[in-house]
């Protein structure tokens, strides 16, 4: 069973909602700024062979402490 992740992406969609599936080719500065300003409107999804629709999902959030 292939449990290792072989694809991931950041998608637009608040907690509990699905986002449009697509490829990020040439990410705009506007999108980067929106993710930074409104991270809760986006989530990351890890895909693998056993779960091609998504094995792990996690919404982004602000880190008040900083990185």
Secondary structure as GFF3:
##gff-version 3
##sequence-region A 1 67
A	DSSP	beta_strand	7	12	.	.	.	ID=ss1
A	DSSP	alpha_helix	29	37	.	.	.	ID=ss2
A	DSSP	three_ten_helix	39	41	.	.	.	ID=ss3
A	DSSP	beta_strand	42	47	.	.	.	ID=ss4
A	DSSP	beta_strand	56	59	.	.	.	ID=ss5
###
